[in-house]
Amino acid sequence: MSYNDPTVENAVQSEIVYPQNLKANNVEGDVLVQFTVAKDGSVCIDQINSSDVSLKDYVVGKLGQMFFGKSDEAKQYNMKFSFKLL
């Protein structure tokens, strides 16, 4: 079951921003990720898809560093990140 917790989603979206090095190299694309916030607050990536491996690696690295407060149950999230040059 996928959750819609604005606190988690806002924290993730504020942490995962378009990396300057990828922007400078004209790397664009979308990253679709399904992840679980475990009872202990750690993040586990369940599935991830991207047309660009560097964007995928960036999102994996950022999510892997995140930690949320303990909870009575694990919660699964689905998010999409779009990295587009303007």
PyMOL CGO cylinders between C-alpha atoms (Angstrom):
from pymol import cmd
from pymol.cgo import CYLINDER

trace = [
    CYLINDER, 0.00, 0.00, 0.00, 1.37, 3.39, -0.98, 0.3, 1, 1, 1, 1, 1, 1,
    CYLINDER, 1.37, 3.39, -0.98, 1.11, 6.28, 1.47, 0.3, 1, 1, 1, 1, 1, 1,
    CYLINDER, 1.11, 6.28, 1.47, 0.71, 9.98, 0.92, 0.3, 1, 1, 1, 1, 1, 1,
    CYLINDER, 0.71, 9.98, 0.92, 2.53, 11.57, 3.86, 0.3, 1, 1, 1, 1, 1, 1,
    CYLINDER, 2.53, 11.57, 3.86, 3.33, 15.20, 3.02, 0.3, 1, 1, 1, 1, 1, 1,
    CYLINDER, 3.33, 15.20, 3.02, 6.03, 15.36, 5.70, 0.3, 1, 1, 1, 1, 1, 1,
    CYLINDER, 6.03, 15.36, 5.70, 8.04, 12.54, 4.10, 0.3, 1, 1, 1, 1, 1, 1,
    CYLINDER, 8.04, 12.54, 4.10, 7.32, 13.64, 0.53, 0.3, 1, 1, 1, 1, 1, 1,
    CYLINDER, 7.32, 13.64, 0.53, 8.29, 17.27, 1.24, 0.3, 1, 1, 1, 1, 1, 1,
    CYLINDER, 8.29, 17.27, 1.24, 11.50, 16.20, 2.97, 0.3, 1, 1, 1, 1, 1, 1,
    CYLINDER, 11.50, 16.20, 2.97, 12.45, 13.98, 0.03, 0.3, 1, 1, 1, 1, 1, 1,
    CYLINDER, 12.45, 13.98, 0.03, 11.61, 16.65, -2.55, 0.3, 1, 1, 1, 1, 1, 1,
    CYLINDER, 11.61, 16.65, -2.55, 13.62, 19.28, -0.71, 0.3, 1, 1, 1, 1, 1, 1,
    CYLINDER, 13.62, 19.28, -0.71, 16.64, 16.95, -0.57, 0.3, 1, 1, 1, 1, 1, 1,
    CYLINDER, 16.64, 16.95, -0.57, 16.55, 15.72, -4.18, 0.3, 1, 1, 1, 1, 1, 1,
    CYLINDER, 16.55, 15.72, -4.18, 17.27, 18.71, -6.40, 0.3, 1, 1, 1, 1, 1, 1,
    CYLINDER, 17.27, 18.71, -6.40, 18.78, 18.91, -9.88, 0.3, 1, 1, 1, 1, 1, 1,
    CYLINDER, 18.78, 18.91, -9.88, 22.52, 18.34, -9.35, 0.3, 1, 1, 1, 1, 1, 1,
    CYLINDER, 22.52, 18.34, -9.35, 24.64, 21.15, -10.83, 0.3, 1, 1, 1, 1, 1, 1,
    CYLINDER, 24.64, 21.15, -10.83, 27.16, 18.75, -12.38, 0.3, 1, 1, 1, 1, 1, 1,
    CYLINDER, 27.16, 18.75, -12.38, 24.43, 16.87, -14.26, 0.3, 1, 1, 1, 1, 1, 1,
    CYLINDER, 24.43, 16.87, -14.26, 22.72, 20.10, -15.29, 0.3, 1, 1, 1, 1, 1, 1,
    CYLINDER, 22.72, 20.10, -15.29, 26.05, 21.47, -16.59, 0.3, 1, 1, 1, 1, 1, 1,
    CYLINDER, 26.05, 21.47, -16.59, 26.45, 18.30, -18.69, 0.3, 1, 1, 1, 1, 1, 1,
    CYLINDER, 26.45, 18.30, -18.69, 22.91, 18.64, -20.12, 0.3, 1, 1, 1, 1, 1, 1,
    CYLINDER, 22.91, 18.64, -20.12, 21.70, 15.44, -18.46, 0.3, 1, 1, 1, 1, 1, 1,
    CYLINDER, 21.70, 15.44, -18.46, 17.89, 15.29, -18.40, 0.3, 1, 1, 1, 1, 1, 1,
    CYLINDER, 17.89, 15.29, -18.40, 15.30, 12.70, -17.53, 0.3, 1, 1, 1, 1, 1, 1,
    CYLINDER, 15.30, 12.70, -17.53, 12.78, 11.31, -15.11, 0.3, 1, 1, 1, 1, 1, 1,
    CYLINDER, 12.78, 11.31, -15.11, 13.33, 8.98, -12.19, 0.3, 1, 1, 1, 1, 1, 1,
    CYLINDER, 13.33, 8.98, -12.19, 10.45, 6.86, -10.90, 0.3, 1, 1, 1, 1, 1, 1,
    CYLINDER, 10.45, 6.86, -10.90, 11.10, 5.35, -7.49, 0.3, 1, 1, 1, 1, 1, 1,
    CYLINDER, 11.10, 5.35, -7.49, 9.19, 3.18, -5.06, 0.3, 1, 1, 1, 1, 1, 1,
    CYLINDER, 9.19, 3.18, -5.06, 10.69, 3.13, -1.58, 0.3, 1, 1, 1, 1, 1, 1,
    CYLINDER, 10.69, 3.13, -1.58, 9.77, 2.03, 1.91, 0.3, 1, 1, 1, 1, 1, 1,
    CYLINDER, 9.77, 2.03, 1.91, 10.38, 3.91, 5.13, 0.3, 1, 1, 1, 1, 1, 1,
    CYLINDER, 10.38, 3.91, 5.13, 10.97, 1.10, 7.63, 0.3, 1, 1, 1, 1, 1, 1,
    CYLINDER, 10.97, 1.10, 7.63, 9.75, 1.08, 11.23, 0.3, 1, 1, 1, 1, 1, 1,
    CYLINDER, 9.75, 1.08, 11.23, 13.21, 2.19, 12.36, 0.3, 1, 1, 1, 1, 1, 1,
    CYLINDER, 13.21, 2.19, 12.36, 13.09, 5.22, 10.01, 0.3, 1, 1, 1, 1, 1, 1,
    CYLINDER, 13.09, 5.22, 10.01, 15.56, 3.93, 7.43, 0.3, 1, 1, 1, 1, 1, 1,
    CYLINDER, 15.56, 3.93, 7.43, 14.81, 4.09, 3.70, 0.3, 1, 1, 1, 1, 1, 1,
    CYLINDER, 14.81, 4.09, 3.70, 14.87, 1.03, 1.44, 0.3, 1, 1, 1, 1, 1, 1,
    CYLINDER, 14.87, 1.03, 1.44, 14.47, 1.38, -2.33, 0.3, 1, 1, 1, 1, 1, 1,
    CYLINDER, 14.47, 1.38, -2.33, 12.05, -1.22, -3.68, 0.3, 1, 1, 1, 1, 1, 1,
    CYLINDER, 12.05, -1.22, -3.68, 12.10, -0.26, -7.37, 0.3, 1, 1, 1, 1, 1, 1,
    CYLINDER, 12.10, -0.26, -7.37, 13.68, 2.48, -9.43, 0.3, 1, 1, 1, 1, 1, 1,
    CYLINDER, 13.68, 2.48, -9.43, 13.52, 3.30, -13.12, 0.3, 1, 1, 1, 1, 1, 1,
    CYLINDER, 13.52, 3.30, -13.12, 15.30, 5.99, -15.07, 0.3, 1, 1, 1, 1, 1, 1,
    CYLINDER, 15.30, 5.99, -15.07, 16.40, 6.63, -18.63, 0.3, 1, 1, 1, 1, 1, 1,
    CYLINDER, 16.40, 6.63, -18.63, 19.75, 7.90, -17.30, 0.3, 1, 1, 1, 1, 1, 1,
    CYLINDER, 19.75, 7.90, -17.30, 21.98, 5.93, -14.94, 0.3, 1, 1, 1, 1, 1, 1,
    CYLINDER, 21.98, 5.93, -14.94, 23.60, 9.04, -13.44, 0.3, 1, 1, 1, 1, 1, 1,
    CYLINDER, 23.60, 9.04, -13.44, 20.20, 10.44, -12.40, 0.3, 1, 1, 1, 1, 1, 1,
    CYLINDER, 20.20, 10.44, -12.40, 19.25, 7.04, -10.99, 0.3, 1, 1, 1, 1, 1, 1,
    CYLINDER, 19.25, 7.04, -10.99, 22.50, 6.83, -9.01, 0.3, 1, 1, 1, 1, 1, 1,
    CYLINDER, 22.50, 6.83, -9.01, 21.97, 10.35, -7.68, 0.3, 1, 1, 1, 1, 1, 1,
    CYLINDER, 21.97, 10.35, -7.68, 18.46, 9.57, -6.39, 0.3, 1, 1, 1, 1, 1, 1,
    CYLINDER, 18.46, 9.57, -6.39, 19.61, 6.24, -4.89, 0.3, 1, 1, 1, 1, 1, 1,
    CYLINDER, 19.61, 6.24, -4.89, 22.44, 8.01, -3.07, 0.3, 1, 1, 1, 1, 1, 1,
    CYLINDER, 22.44, 8.01, -3.07, 20.22, 10.77, -1.70, 0.3, 1, 1, 1, 1, 1, 1,
    CYLINDER, 20.22, 10.77, -1.70, 17.47, 8.42, -0.51, 0.3, 1, 1, 1, 1, 1, 1,
    CYLINDER, 17.47, 8.42, -0.51, 20.05, 6.12, 1.06, 0.3, 1, 1, 1, 1, 1, 1,
    CYLINDER, 20.05, 6.12, 1.06, 21.27, 9.00, 3.26, 0.3, 1, 1, 1, 1, 1, 1,
    CYLINDER, 21.27, 9.00, 3.26, 17.81, 9.92, 4.50, 0.3, 1, 1, 1, 1, 1, 1,
    CYLINDER, 17.81, 9.92, 4.50, 16.37, 8.87, 7.84, 0.3, 1, 1, 1, 1, 1, 1,
    CYLINDER, 16.37, 8.87, 7.84, 12.93, 9.46, 9.30, 0.3, 1, 1, 1, 1, 1, 1,
    CYLINDER, 12.93, 9.46, 9.30, 11.57, 9.00, 12.82, 0.3, 1, 1, 1, 1, 1, 1,
    CYLINDER, 11.57, 9.00, 12.82, 10.53, 5.62, 14.15, 0.3, 1, 1, 1, 1, 1, 1,
    CYLINDER, 10.53, 5.62, 14.15, 7.03, 4.44, 13.33, 0.3, 1, 1, 1, 1, 1, 1,
    CYLINDER, 7.03, 4.44, 13.33, 4.64, 1.64, 14.25, 0.3, 1, 1, 1, 1, 1, 1,
    CYLINDER, 4.64, 1.64, 14.25, 4.61, 0.41, 10.66, 0.3, 1, 1, 1, 1, 1, 1,
    CYLINDER, 4.61, 0.41, 10.66, 6.64, 0.53, 7.47, 0.3, 1, 1, 1, 1, 1, 1,
    CYLINDER, 6.64, 0.53, 7.47, 5.23, 2.82, 4.78, 0.3, 1, 1, 1, 1, 1, 1,
    CYLINDER, 5.23, 2.82, 4.78, 5.74, 2.60, 1.04, 0.3, 1, 1, 1, 1, 1, 1,
    CYLINDER, 5.74, 2.60, 1.04, 5.92, 5.63, -1.26, 0.3, 1, 1, 1, 1, 1, 1,
    CYLINDER, 5.92, 5.63, -1.26, 5.91, 6.19, -5.01, 0.3, 1, 1, 1, 1, 1, 1,
    CYLINDER, 5.91, 6.19, -5.01, 7.55, 9.36, -6.30, 0.3, 1, 1, 1, 1, 1, 1,
    CYLINDER, 7.55, 9.36, -6.30, 8.63, 10.82, -9.62, 0.3, 1, 1, 1, 1, 1, 1,
    CYLINDER, 8.63, 10.82, -9.62, 11.49, 13.25, -10.07, 0.3, 1, 1, 1, 1, 1, 1,
    CYLINDER, 11.49, 13.25, -10.07, 11.83, 15.22, -13.30, 0.3, 1, 1, 1, 1, 1, 1,
    CYLINDER, 11.83, 15.22, -13.30, 15.17, 16.76, -14.14, 0.3, 1, 1, 1, 1, 1, 1,
    CYLINDER, 15.17, 16.76, -14.14, 14.70, 19.12, -17.08, 0.3, 1, 1, 1, 1, 1, 1,
    CYLINDER, 14.70, 19.12, -17.08, 16.78, 21.98, -18.41, 0.3, 1, 1, 1, 1, 1, 1,
    CYLINDER, 16.78, 21.98, -18.41, 14.81, 25.20, -18.82, 0.3, 1, 1, 1, 1, 1, 1,
]
cmd.load_cgo(trace, "trace")
